[in-house]
Amino acid sequence: MRTQNFFISHVKKAAGILLLLLVLIPAYAAAEQAAYPVPAYAGAELQKLRGWEKTWVGKKINSSNAGEVKEFLTESFYNIITDPKTWGEIWFEVSPYSEIKETTGMIEYTNKYNGTCKIGPNEELLNWVCGIPFPTPTTAIEVMWNFNCPTHGDTFLSVMNGVQVDGRKGYDREMKSTAWNMWWTGRTDIPPLPALPGNTKGIRKATHTAWDEPKILKGDRNLAIRWTDPNKEWGQWGFSTSTRRVTRRSAAFRWTQLGGSDMTPDDGYGYDYEVNAQTYKLVGRKELLAPRHNSSQAIYKQHVAGQMYDSGIKKERINTYVIEAKHKDPNYIYGKQIYYIDPESYIMVWADKYDPDGKLFKLIECSQEEIKQNYDGQGKIRATYVNFIDVQRLHSTIGAYPRNEVGDSADGPNGKYYRETFYTPKALEEFGY
């Protein structure tokens, strides 16, 4: 009898422990899922930052005082701002850190699928549906997939008014284009969610671009299609007004300079191609004064003809991820790239790009701005001002986006641009002239 009671007592204890685990494990998992969004600063770190900001917020940083904040600048940018003879007298303003707010859809879907994504044997992303795949990344490849996955609006129209700047000769050449973007999968805000139905071709994203300037490109159109299969080369087509023909482009097109500019298609927003086309190393973290919560129009108004970098950008301190990237193709235009990625928006705020000989070749800076979605009025963070600088030729291409129509649907005012038929090679000729 004593043995039986002893057995029953231990069974009851074991059952109690099991019941407790059944209660605690889901609660723990829920707490993990609720972690997104993760602010860059909190608690003591935030208080320390606020103390530093009391001295620096509102101050203009130029060649005379850049040394005092050198630890928060990339070496490449420090060399620019302290060399007014080459780059002109430029300045930026220090702003207080403000957490980037995401939409309810992005938060909901990220938390819903938190913990389900994995990295495959070829560094492809597995089990992803939408949202940020790794809310608390620990490896370089996880950071890069976080950079790659957000749609930044599901559908959007961007009108670029920019200039190509010859720093040696001191003159500008206009550059204007309109780009329509639609995401078939990974949608978080604009119905249907999380993907468009009937996607038999396996499209991830499509971009249809029309050029107005420079003159050599006027009337030309491009189409780029990214597939859900990360190992499939992007579909790329171009319509030329001189031949009135649509031609399919090779993969090498993404490495070529566009119309005398300083950017290749791969350079879009820092890097615009498949993540697993490169290898990565997490160099570490760096507190950087980076462009966040800006107005692209306000920056562009500061532009001085012939000057390769615009003054007036507002920069906040943010603890970026620093990633070293090397392309798997040995003939790639860059031998090495260093990316600085915002840990809240996962937008690449700065990039240093080296040529195959190891010499610094290009710099890219992306400024972020919150745009109200047409669909529901929620703010969506986007890169709306980008500067591509060729430090070897002393030439730059500045792209400002004064018009951003974010979060449209097929029933909205720009509806004809958000139907599948607009993102076909046939449409390039139909809408061209």
MARNUPA-173910 format. One record per residue (C-alpha): residue number from 1; residue in three letters; x, y, z. Coordinates in steps of 0.02 Angstrom, whole numbers. Layout:
- num,residu,x,y,z
- NUM,ALA,X,Y,Z
...
end
This chain:
- num,residu,x,y,z
- 1,MET,0,0,0
- 2,ARG,142,120,46
- 3,THR,225,85,-123
- 4,GLN,61,116,-212
- 5,ASN,34,283,-122
- 6,PHE,213,333,-162
- 7,PHE,184,293,-345
- 8,ILE,19,390,-351
- 9,SER,100,539,-264
- 10,HIS,240,549,-393
- 11,VAL,118,528,-537
- 12,LYS,19,675,-472
- 13,LYS,177,780,-456
- 14,ALA,231,733,-632
- 15,ALA,58,776,-698
- 16,GLY,66,943,-609
- 17,ILE,237,983,-684
- 18,LEU,174,932,-857
- 19,LEU,21,1042,-838
- 20,LEU,132,1188,-785
- 21,LEU,243,1162,-938
- 22,LEU,92,1157,-1052
- 23,VAL,41,1326,-983
- 24,LEU,213,1405,-983
- 25,ILE,277,1348,-1154
- 26,PRO,138,1431,-1256
- 27,ALA,155,1586,-1149
- 28,TYR,342,1589,-1181
- 29,ALA,315,1564,-1368
- 30,ALA,187,1705,-1368
- 31,ALA,311,1818,-1281
- 32,GLU,440,1776,-1416
- 33,GLN,314,1815,-1554
- 34,ALA,265,1979,-1473
- 35,ALA,446,2039,-1478
- 36,TYR,423,2125,-1647
- 37,PRO,448,2269,-1673
- 38,VAL,612,2277,-1580
- 39,PRO,669,2457,-1545
- 40,ALA,852,2496,-1574
- 41,TYR,865,2579,-1403
- 42,ALA,776,2549,-1238
- 43,GLY,806,2569,-1053
- 44,ALA,980,2623,-1001
- 45,GLU,1043,2627,-1182
- 46,LEU,904,2747,-1230
- 47,GLN,939,2858,-1080
- 48,LYS,1124,2863,-1125
- 49,LEU,1079,2912,-1303
- 50,ARG,962,3049,-1242
- 51,GLY,1103,3119,-1137
- 52,TRP,1217,3128,-1290
- 53,GLU,1077,3209,-1391
- 54,LYS,1063,3353,-1267
- 55,THR,1232,3412,-1330
- 56,TRP,1216,3372,-1515
- 57,VAL,1035,3379,-1576
- 58,GLY,1007,3529,-1690
- 59,LYS,1191,3556,-1725
- 60,LYS,1255,3567,-1903
- 61,ILE,1403,3454,-1938
- 62,ASN,1527,3512,-2070
- 63,SER,1713,3505,-2107
- 64,SER,1756,3607,-1952
- 65,ASN,1675,3495,-1820
- 66,ALA,1653,3325,-1905
- 67,GLY,1800,3259,-1805
- 68,GLU,1697,3274,-1646
- 69,VAL,1571,3145,-1710
- 70,LYS,1693,3042,-1814
- 71,GLU,1652,2883,-1717
- 72,PHE,1474,2893,-1785
- 73,LEU,1524,2913,-1968
- 74,THR,1590,2790,-2095
- 75,GLU,1770,2822,-2143
- 76,SER,1718,2852,-2323
- 77,PHE,1592,2987,-2276
- 78,TYR,1712,3067,-2153
- 79,ASN,1837,3086,-2294
- 80,ILE,1705,3174,-2398
- 81,ILE,1642,3297,-2269
- 82,THR,1818,3347,-2216
- 83,ASP,1876,3379,-2395
- 84,PRO,1781,3535,-2453
- 85,LYS,1909,3568,-2590
- 86,THR,1850,3412,-2682
- 87,TRP,1671,3393,-2624
- 88,GLY,1619,3571,-2580
- 89,GLU,1571,3634,-2407
- 90,ILE,1432,3515,-2354
- 91,TRP,1339,3493,-2191
- 92,PHE,1207,3387,-2107
- 93,GLU,1101,3413,-1951
- 94,VAL,1093,3296,-1801
- 95,SER,915,3243,-1757
- 96,PRO,848,3147,-1607
- 97,TYR,823,2960,-1623
- 98,SER,643,2915,-1660
- 99,GLU,586,2735,-1672
- 100,ILE,523,2685,-1845
- 101,LYS,342,2630,-1831
- 102,GLU,279,2488,-1939
- 103,THR,103,2456,-2001
- 104,THR,-17,2344,-1907
- 105,GLY,-10,2219,-2050
- 106,MET,179,2204,-2045
- 107,ILE,176,2181,-1856
- 108,GLU,35,2054,-1861
- 109,TYR,111,1945,-1997
- 110,THR,288,1953,-1927
- 111,ASN,228,1894,-1757
- 112,LYS,112,1764,-1833
- 113,TYR,255,1677,-1925
- 114,ASN,394,1715,-1800
- 115,GLY,504,1562,-1777
- 116,THR,448,1471,-1934
- 117,CYS,582,1531,-2056
- 118,LYS,745,1440,-2085
- 119,ILE,899,1459,-2195
- 120,GLY,917,1320,-2324
- 121,PRO,1075,1232,-2383
- 122,ASN,1098,1359,-2525
- 123,GLU,1064,1507,-2407
- 124,GLU,888,1518,-2475
- 125,LEU,745,1569,-2359
- 126,LEU,628,1426,-2312
- 127,ASN,449,1431,-2244
- 128,TRP,431,1619,-2266
- 129,VAL,257,1689,-2299
- 130,CYS,273,1876,-2263
- 131,GLY,338,2001,-2137
- 132,ILE,512,2007,-2061
- 133,PRO,577,1827,-2060
- 134,PHE,701,1849,-1916
- 135,PRO,646,1985,-1791
- 136,THR,804,1957,-1688
- 137,PRO,936,1907,-1817
- 138,THR,1101,1832,-1760
- 139,THR,1189,1799,-1926
- 140,ALA,1231,1900,-2081
- 141,ILE,1118,1797,-2194
- 142,GLU,970,1825,-2076
- 143,VAL,999,2013,-2080
- 144,MET,1007,2009,-2269
- 145,TRP,843,1915,-2285
- 146,ASN,765,2043,-2167
- 147,PHE,830,2177,-2286
- 148,ASN,763,2084,-2437
- 149,CYS,588,2030,-2383
- 150,PRO,488,2188,-2339
- 151,THR,384,2257,-2483
- 152,HIS,386,2436,-2415
- 153,GLY,209,2460,-2476
- 154,ASP,148,2304,-2572
- 155,THR,113,2416,-2722
- 156,PHE,189,2587,-2755
- 157,LEU,225,2716,-2887
- 158,SER,385,2818,-2872
- 159,VAL,427,2969,-2978
- 160,MET,613,3009,-2975
- 161,ASN,679,3183,-3010
- 162,GLY,866,3176,-3001
- 163,VAL,1031,3233,-3074
- 164,GLN,1192,3159,-3135
- 165,VAL,1331,3268,-3067
- 166,ASP,1502,3288,-3145
- 167,GLY,1608,3344,-2998
- 168,ARG,1761,3384,-3102
- 169,LYS,1672,3495,-3228
- 170,GLY,1543,3560,-3106
- 171,TYR,1381,3531,-3201
- 172,ASP,1220,3429,-3187
- 173,ARG,1118,3325,-3309
- 174,GLU,936,3287,-3271
- 175,MET,875,3111,-3236
- 176,LYS,689,3073,-3225
- 177,SER,590,2912,-3218
- 178,THR,428,2836,-3155
- 179,ALA,425,2661,-3081
- 180,TRP,274,2554,-3039
- 181,ASN,303,2409,-2920
- 182,MET,189,2266,-2873
- 183,TRP,223,2121,-2756
- 184,TRP,135,1956,-2789
- 185,THR,190,1876,-2625
- 186,GLY,241,1936,-2453
- 187,ARG,101,2065,-2446
- 188,THR,60,2131,-2273
- 189,ASP,-55,2281,-2298
- 190,ILE,-152,2291,-2461
- 191,PRO,-277,2151,-2497
- 192,PRO,-272,2017,-2556
- 193,LEU,-159,1955,-2417
- 194,PRO,-32,1881,-2403
- 195,ALA,-20,1848,-2591
- 196,LEU,-109,1880,-2755
- 197,PRO,-211,1730,-2813
- 198,GLY,-176,1633,-2971
- 199,ASN,12,1662,-2970
- 200,THR,48,1519,-3089
- 201,LYS,212,1594,-3151
- 202,GLY,285,1607,-2976
- 203,ILE,314,1795,-2976
- 204,ARG,380,1877,-2817
- 205,LYS,390,2058,-2876
- 206,ALA,380,2155,-3039
- 207,THR,442,2331,-3081
- 208,HIS,389,2428,-3237
- 209,THR,496,2584,-3267
- 210,ALA,473,2726,-3392
- 211,TRP,615,2850,-3429
- 212,ASP,598,3036,-3469
- 213,GLU,777,3096,-3441
- 214,PRO,918,3092,-3491
- 215,LYS,880,3117,-3675
- 216,ILE,969,2956,-3723
- 217,LEU,838,2858,-3623
- 218,LYS,682,2963,-3657
- 219,GLY,535,2850,-3696
- 220,ASP,625,2688,-3653
- 221,ARG,544,2565,-3534
- 222,ASN,610,2422,-3428
- 223,LEU,527,2273,-3347
- 224,ALA,608,2170,-3209
- 225,ILE,525,2016,-3135
- 226,ARG,589,1931,-2980
- 227,TRP,530,1753,-2953
- 228,THR,481,1659,-2797
- 229,ASP,620,1536,-2839
- 230,PRO,780,1623,-2776
- 231,ASN,888,1518,-2891
- 232,LYS,799,1576,-3049
- 233,GLU,875,1722,-3145
- 234,TRP,765,1876,-3147
- 235,GLY,663,1908,-3304
- 236,GLN,720,2072,-3385
- 237,TRP,654,2158,-3540
- 238,GLY,680,2327,-3620
- 239,PHE,581,2432,-3745
- 240,SER,680,2552,-3854
- 241,THR,596,2701,-3938
- 242,SER,728,2701,-4076
- 243,THR,687,2523,-4132
- 244,ARG,511,2508,-4061
- 245,ARG,556,2332,-4009
- 246,VAL,553,2237,-3846
- 247,THR,709,2134,-3812
- 248,ARG,751,2015,-3672
- 249,ARG,907,2061,-3575
- 250,SER,1042,1950,-3505
- 251,ALA,1084,1933,-3321
- 252,ALA,1239,2042,-3350
- 253,PHE,1124,2191,-3383
- 254,ARG,1103,2210,-3196
- 255,TRP,1288,2250,-3182
- 256,THR,1290,2389,-3313
- 257,GLN,1278,2576,-3282
- 258,LEU,1110,2652,-3329
- 259,GLY,1115,2793,-3456
- 260,GLY,1280,2869,-3401
- 261,SER,1229,2866,-3218
- 262,ASP,1326,2796,-3071
- 263,MET,1202,2658,-3033
- 264,THR,1174,2484,-3098
- 265,PRO,1006,2394,-3079
- 266,ASP,1088,2291,-2941
- 267,ASP,1128,2452,-2846
- 268,GLY,945,2495,-2815
- 269,TYR,921,2536,-2630
- 270,GLY,1098,2475,-2600
- 271,TYR,1076,2299,-2669
- 272,ASP,932,2239,-2776
- 273,TYR,951,2057,-2823
- 274,GLU,938,1885,-2745
- 275,VAL,1013,1869,-2572
- 276,ASN,1095,1701,-2604
- 277,ALA,1189,1767,-2756
- 278,GLN,1319,1829,-2630
- 279,THR,1409,1768,-2475
- 280,TYR,1403,1870,-2315
- 281,LYS,1498,1900,-2155
- 282,LEU,1431,1993,-2003
- 283,VAL,1568,2118,-1967
- 284,GLY,1478,2180,-1813
- 285,ARG,1375,2331,-1760
- 286,LYS,1413,2516,-1784
- 287,GLU,1328,2668,-1709
- 288,LEU,1300,2776,-1861
- 289,LEU,1227,2948,-1891
- 290,ALA,1108,2893,-2027
- 291,PRO,973,2980,-2130
- 292,ARG,802,2938,-2055
- 293,HIS,635,3031,-2052
- 294,ASN,684,3151,-2190
- 295,SER,591,3238,-2330
- 296,SER,667,3201,-2500
- 297,GLN,601,3366,-2569
- 298,ALA,678,3465,-2426
- 299,ILE,847,3385,-2457
- 300,TYR,839,3408,-2645
- 301,LYS,802,3594,-2624
- 302,GLN,976,3609,-2548
- 303,HIS,1059,3542,-2706
- 304,VAL,1197,3650,-2779
- 305,ALA,1234,3622,-2963
- 306,GLY,1397,3528,-2986
- 307,GLN,1405,3470,-2805
- 308,MET,1406,3282,-2781
- 309,TYR,1332,3276,-2606
- 310,ASP,1183,3376,-2544
- 311,SER,1180,3468,-2379
- 312,GLY,1034,3480,-2259
- 313,ILE,1007,3295,-2224
- 314,LYS,945,3256,-2049
- 315,LYS,1036,3111,-1968
- 316,GLU,997,3010,-1811
- 317,ARG,1106,2891,-1715
- 318,ILE,1062,2711,-1750
- 319,ASN,1155,2550,-1709
- 320,THR,1172,2475,-1883
- 321,TYR,1217,2299,-1935
- 322,VAL,1380,2298,-2035
- 323,ILE,1384,2163,-2168
- 324,GLU,1525,2116,-2288
- 325,ALA,1461,2047,-2453
- 326,LYS,1553,1959,-2593
- 327,HIS,1468,1905,-2754
- 328,LYS,1483,1722,-2803
- 329,ASP,1518,1769,-2984
- 330,PRO,1705,1811,-2999
- 331,ASN,1669,1930,-3143
- 332,TYR,1551,2039,-3042
- 333,ILE,1573,2228,-3050
- 334,TYR,1617,2239,-2864
- 335,GLY,1752,2140,-2775
- 336,LYS,1678,2176,-2603
- 337,GLN,1536,2277,-2527
- 338,ILE,1508,2338,-2350
- 339,TYR,1325,2366,-2302
- 340,TYR,1258,2467,-2155
- 341,ILE,1080,2412,-2119
- 342,ASP,953,2497,-2006
- 343,PRO,897,2371,-1871
- 344,GLU,718,2438,-1867
- 345,SER,672,2465,-2050
- 346,TYR,804,2349,-2123
- 347,ILE,838,2481,-2255
- 348,MET,1019,2495,-2309
- 349,VAL,1069,2671,-2256
- 350,TRP,1248,2665,-2322
- 351,ALA,1358,2554,-2430
- 352,ASP,1543,2556,-2474
- 353,LYS,1578,2465,-2638
- 354,TYR,1752,2413,-2694
- 355,ASP,1812,2369,-2869
- 356,PRO,1890,2199,-2908
- 357,ASP,2063,2272,-2867
- 358,GLY,2008,2317,-2691
- 359,LYS,1998,2506,-2719
- 360,LEU,1849,2604,-2654
- 361,PHE,1735,2627,-2804
- 362,LYS,1561,2686,-2752
- 363,LEU,1464,2749,-2602
- 364,ILE,1276,2736,-2585
- 365,GLU,1170,2827,-2457
- 366,CYS,982,2798,-2436
- 367,SER,875,2921,-2338
- 368,GLN,713,2861,-2260
- 369,GLU,544,2945,-2259
- 370,GLU,372,2897,-2195
- 371,ILE,240,2896,-2332
- 372,LYS,53,2880,-2298
- 373,GLN,-26,2731,-2384
- 374,ASN,-169,2774,-2499
- 375,TYR,-263,2618,-2447
- 376,ASP,-278,2649,-2259
- 377,GLY,-177,2804,-2215
- 378,GLN,-48,2710,-2112
- 379,GLY,132,2769,-2123
- 380,LYS,254,2662,-2223
- 381,ILE,441,2693,-2213
- 382,ARG,530,2701,-2381
- 383,ALA,697,2755,-2454
- 384,THR,646,2912,-2548
- 385,TYR,815,2994,-2577
- 386,VAL,967,2899,-2639
- 387,ASN,1141,2959,-2686
- 388,PHE,1259,2850,-2789
- 389,ILE,1437,2920,-2783
- 390,ASP,1581,2863,-2893
- 391,VAL,1733,2916,-2792
- 392,GLN,1854,2867,-2931
- 393,ARG,1776,2973,-3069
- 394,LEU,1711,3108,-2949
- 395,HIS,1536,3086,-3016
- 396,SER,1369,3057,-2930
- 397,THR,1188,3017,-2968
- 398,ILE,1062,3092,-2847
- 399,GLY,887,3020,-2850
- 400,ALA,750,3112,-2756
- 401,TYR,572,3046,-2757
- 402,PRO,453,3194,-2735
- 403,ARG,300,3088,-2778
- 404,ASN,266,2922,-2694
- 405,GLU,97,2839,-2712
- 406,VAL,111,2698,-2586
- 407,GLY,-16,2563,-2548
- 408,ASP,-132,2574,-2698
- 409,SER,-250,2436,-2751
- 410,ALA,-320,2386,-2921
- 411,ASP,-478,2483,-2875
- 412,GLY,-382,2642,-2830
- 413,PRO,-343,2798,-2933
- 414,ASN,-190,2715,-3010
- 415,GLY,-278,2548,-3029
- 416,LYS,-228,2512,-3209
- 417,TYR,-47,2505,-3153
- 418,TYR,-83,2371,-3022
- 419,ARG,-153,2236,-3133
- 420,GLU,-51,2087,-3189
- 421,THR,-61,2135,-3373
- 422,PHE,41,2294,-3342
- 423,TYR,192,2190,-3291
- 424,THR,219,2097,-3454
- 425,PRO,340,2124,-3601
- 426,LYS,188,2163,-3710
- 427,ALA,141,2308,-3596
- 428,LEU,311,2391,-3625
- 429,GLU,267,2416,-3807
- 430,GLU,84,2455,-3774
- 431,PHE,123,2596,-3652
- 432,GLY,281,2655,-3742
- 433,TYR,291,2777,-3885
end
